[in-house]
Amino acid sequence: APAIIVLSSRDDEADRVAALETGADDYVTKPFSPREVVARVRAVLRRAGAIEPKARQADAELPLAVDEPSRRATVHGKVVELTRVEFDLLACLLSAPGRVFTRAQLIDRVWGDGFAITDRTIDSHVKALRRKVADSGGDAALIETVRGVGYRVTDQPES
């Protein structure tokens, strides 16, 4: 069945209820942000089974991996206990090994809008993430600092 999201300027309850009762999966009224619409589309597709989150490991040689459906992170196949923020940071960094993510991009992806998060907060979470990677037998240097810019997971795994 197709996923249906209604985008409308009409926001009275009767219109919303009518749309949802006739088969719409979601109803968004103006004004709306494009990011919110994209997030709602993804959520509807996920619920419909059209998008299947998969384990993300960019390179078979890379010892770090995250499995988003189960929210498990592994180092050399060994499960590592991470907080929600640490997991989301690692998932973001692993989404593009070698790519530098600015602190602002990490804040946006992990916390989203509406949170007053400082650069130092990111630094603190990355430090904790590195410590847990190292404690699990991985190389903390896999999560690199790019001075003055942000962080990346190296695409050159340990030798």
Secondary structure, DSSP 8 states (H G I E B T S, - for coil): ----EEEES---HHHHHHHHHTT-SEEEESS--HHHHHHHHHHHHHHHTSS---EE-S-TT-SEEEETTTTEEEETTEEE---HHHHHHHHHHHTSTT--EEHHHHHHHHT-TT----HHHHHHHHHHHHHHHHHTTS-GGGEEEETTTEEEE-SS---
